[in-house]
Amino acid sequence: DINFFSTLNITQKVLPLLKLNKSSQIINISSISGIVSDRGNIAYGTSKNSLNFATKILANELASYNVRVNSIAPHITKSKMLKFMSSEKQKQLVDESFMKKQCTVDDIAEAVYFLISEKSNYINGQIIRLDGGMKN
């Protein structure tokens, strides 16, 4: 509900306002888990994959209103939520990244800042991976 349906519900509520502007953006925060099929991740990964799919459909449906829709899919992120993940799993996930480090909240904020800037005015329907490089 939180990862998928709540996002669609909020989108439906704000859409009339977004359509009034000459250019609007919806930026969904997904997860690399919605792209990479990792064991033990069926519920979370499926909800984020659904959000990615909805991002692409909404980008298509809303383009005629000049509303762009993109998604950011971070890998393991240095945050308070990590305390709920074992240190072994954290190390495994960091080791999957070519850069061998965690994503930061600032990395995500910079990606959002780029997407709301004029520099990204032709980016629509994309799932932007913030994963430090990965094989998958």
PAVEXVEX-340871 format. One record per residue (C-alpha): residue in three letters; x, y, z. Coordinates in nm, 2 decimals, padded with zeros to 4 digits. Example, Ala and Ser with C-alpha at 12.3 -4.5 7.8 and 13.67 -1.06 7.14 Angstrom:
# PAVEXVEX-340871
rec res->ALA; u->01.23; v->-00.45; w->00.78
rec res->SER; u->01.37; v->-00.11; w->00.71
***
This chain:
# PAVEXVEX-340871
rec res->ASP; u->00.00; v->00.00; w->00.00
rec res->ILE; u->00.27; v->00.25; w->00.10
rec res->ASN; u->00.51; v->00.18; w->-00.19
rec res->PHE; u->00.26; v->00.17; w->-00.47
rec res->PHE; u->-00.11; v->00.26; w->-00.40
rec res->SER; u->-00.04; v->00.56; w->-00.18
rec res->THR; u->00.18; v->00.71; w->-00.46
rec res->LEU; u->-00.10; v->00.66; w->-00.71
rec res->ASN; u->-00.35; v->00.81; w->-00.47
rec res->ILE; u->-00.14; v->01.12; w->-00.42
rec res->THR; u->-00.08; v->01.15; w->-00.80
rec res->GLN; u->-00.46; v->01.14; w->-00.86
rec res->LYS; u->-00.51; v->01.41; w->-00.60
rec res->VAL; u->-00.25; v->01.66; w->-00.73
rec res->LEU; u->-00.29; v->01.59; w->-01.11
rec res->PRO; u->-00.55; v->01.86; w->-01.17
rec res->LEU; u->-00.30; v->02.12; w->-01.03
rec res->LEU; u->-00.01; v->01.97; w->-01.23
rec res->LYS; u->-00.21; v->02.00; w->-01.55
rec res->LEU; u->-00.25; v->02.37; w->-01.50
rec res->ASN; u->00.12; v->02.44; w->-01.53
rec res->LYS; u->00.32; v->02.47; w->-01.85
rec res->SER; u->00.56; v->02.21; w->-01.73
rec res->SER; u->00.53; v->01.98; w->-01.43
rec res->GLN; u->00.72; v->01.68; w->-01.30
rec res->ILE; u->00.63; v->01.38; w->-01.09
rec res->ILE; u->00.93; v->01.21; w->-00.94
rec res->ASN; u->00.87; v->00.87; w->-00.79
rec res->ILE; u->01.12; v->00.72; w->-00.54
rec res->SER; u->01.16; v->00.36; w->-00.62
rec res->SER; u->01.44; v->00.12; w->-00.54
rec res->ILE; u->01.69; v->-00.09; w->-00.73
rec res->SER; u->01.49; v->-00.38; w->-00.57
rec res->GLY; u->01.22; v->-00.31; w->-00.83
rec res->ILE; u->01.47; v->-00.38; w->-01.10
rec res->VAL; u->01.71; v->-00.65; w->-00.97
rec res->SER; u->01.54; v->-00.97; w->-00.85
rec res->ASP; u->01.71; v->-01.05; w->-00.52
rec res->ARG; u->01.61; v->-01.34; w->-00.30
rec res->GLY; u->01.38; v->-01.26; w->-00.01
rec res->ASN; u->01.26; v->-00.94; w->-00.17
rec res->ILE; u->00.93; v->-01.05; w->-00.33
rec res->ALA; u->00.69; v->-00.80; w->-00.16
rec res->TYR; u->00.91; v->-00.49; w->-00.15
rec res->GLY; u->01.07; v->-00.56; w->-00.50
rec res->THR; u->00.73; v->-00.63; w->-00.66
rec res->SER; u->00.58; v->-00.31; w->-00.51
rec res->LYS; u->00.87; v->-00.10; w->-00.64
rec res->ASN; u->00.86; v->-00.27; w->-00.98
rec res->SER; u->00.49; v->-00.18; w->-01.00
rec res->LEU; u->00.58; v->00.18; w->-00.92
rec res->ASN; u->00.84; v->00.17; w->-01.21
rec res->PHE; u->00.58; v->00.03; w->-01.45
rec res->ALA; u->00.33; v->00.30; w->-01.34
rec res->THR; u->00.59; v->00.56; w->-01.39
rec res->LYS; u->00.63; v->00.46; w->-01.76
rec res->ILE; u->00.25; v->00.45; w->-01.82
rec res->LEU; u->00.19; v->00.78; w->-01.65
rec res->ALA; u->00.48; v->00.94; w->-01.85
rec res->ASN; u->00.30; v->00.83; w->-02.17
rec res->GLU; u->-00.05; v->00.93; w->-02.05
rec res->LEU; u->00.05; v->01.27; w->-01.91
rec res->ALA; u->00.29; v->01.39; w->-02.17
rec res->SER; u->00.02; v->01.57; w->-02.36
rec res->TYR; u->-00.03; v->01.78; w->-02.05
rec res->ASN; u->00.34; v->01.86; w->-02.03
rec res->VAL; u->00.37; v->01.65; w->-01.71
rec res->ARG; u->00.69; v->01.45; w->-01.71
rec res->VAL; u->00.70; v->01.14; w->-01.49
rec res->ASN; u->01.03; v->00.97; w->-01.39
rec res->SER; u->01.15; v->00.75; w->-01.11
rec res->ILE; u->01.47; v->00.73; w->-00.91
rec res->ALA; u->01.58; v->00.38; w->-00.81
rec res->PRO; u->01.85; v->00.40; w->-00.54
rec res->HIS; u->02.06; v->00.10; w->-00.42
rec res->ILE; u->02.14; v->00.05; w->-00.05
rec res->THR; u->02.11; v->00.40; w->00.10
rec res->LYS; u->02.29; v->00.53; w->00.41
rec res->SER; u->01.99; v->00.61; w->00.62
rec res->LYS; u->01.82; v->00.53; w->00.96
rec res->MET; u->01.64; v->00.24; w->00.79
rec res->LEU; u->01.97; v->00.05; w->00.75
rec res->LYS; u->01.97; v->-00.03; w->01.13
rec res->PHE; u->01.70; v->-00.29; w->01.05
rec res->MET; u->01.93; v->-00.47; w->00.80
rec res->SER; u->02.21; v->-00.70; w->00.92
rec res->SER; u->02.56; v->-00.59; w->00.87
rec res->GLU; u->02.63; v->-00.90; w->00.66
rec res->LYS; u->02.34; v->-00.81; w->00.42
rec res->GLN; u->02.46; v->-00.45; w->00.40
rec res->LYS; u->02.81; v->-00.56; w->00.31
rec res->GLN; u->02.67; v->-00.80; w->00.04
rec res->LEU; u->02.47; v->-00.52; w->-00.12
rec res->VAL; u->02.77; v->-00.27; w->-00.11
rec res->ASP; u->02.99; v->-00.54; w->-00.27
rec res->GLU; u->02.74; v->-00.57; w->-00.56
rec res->SER; u->02.80; v->-00.20; w->-00.65
rec res->PHE; u->03.10; v->-00.13; w->-00.87
rec res->MET; u->03.18; v->00.17; w->-00.65
rec res->LYS; u->03.16; v->-00.04; w->-00.33
rec res->LYS; u->02.98; v->00.22; w->-00.13
rec res->GLN; u->02.63; v->00.31; w->-00.02
rec res->CYS; u->02.41; v->00.56; w->-00.19
rec res->THR; u->02.34; v->00.87; w->00.02
rec res->VAL; u->02.03; v->01.08; w->00.08
rec res->ASP; u->02.23; v->01.37; w->-00.08
rec res->ASP; u->02.28; v->01.15; w->-00.40
rec res->ILE; u->01.90; v->01.10; w->-00.42
rec res->ALA; u->01.84; v->01.47; w->-00.36
rec res->GLU; u->02.08; v->01.57; w->-00.64
rec res->ALA; u->01.91; v->01.34; w->-00.88
rec res->VAL; u->01.57; v->01.49; w->-00.79
rec res->TYR; u->01.72; v->01.84; w->-00.83
rec res->PHE; u->01.85; v->01.75; w->-01.18
rec res->LEU; u->01.51; v->01.61; w->-01.28
rec res->ILE; u->01.33; v->01.93; w->-01.17
rec res->SER; u->01.58; v->02.15; w->-01.35
rec res->GLU; u->01.55; v->02.27; w->-01.71
rec res->LYS; u->01.85; v->02.05; w->-01.79
rec res->SER; u->01.62; v->01.74; w->-01.79
rec res->ASN; u->01.33; v->01.88; w->-01.99
rec res->TYR; u->01.34; v->01.59; w->-02.24
rec res->ILE; u->01.37; v->01.31; w->-01.99
rec res->ASN; u->01.04; v->01.14; w->-01.94
rec res->GLY; u->00.94; v->00.79; w->-01.84
rec res->GLN; u->01.28; v->00.69; w->-01.71
rec res->ILE; u->01.39; v->00.48; w->-01.42
rec res->ILE; u->01.71; v->00.64; w->-01.31
rec res->ARG; u->01.93; v->00.39; w->-01.13
rec res->LEU; u->02.14; v->00.52; w->-00.84
rec res->ASP; u->02.34; v->00.20; w->-00.79
rec res->GLY; u->02.70; v->00.29; w->-00.83
rec res->GLY; u->02.71; v->00.06; w->-01.12
rec res->MET; u->02.59; v->-00.30; w->-01.11
rec res->LYS; u->02.61; v->-00.61; w->-01.34
rec res->ASN; u->02.23; v->-00.63; w->-01.35
***
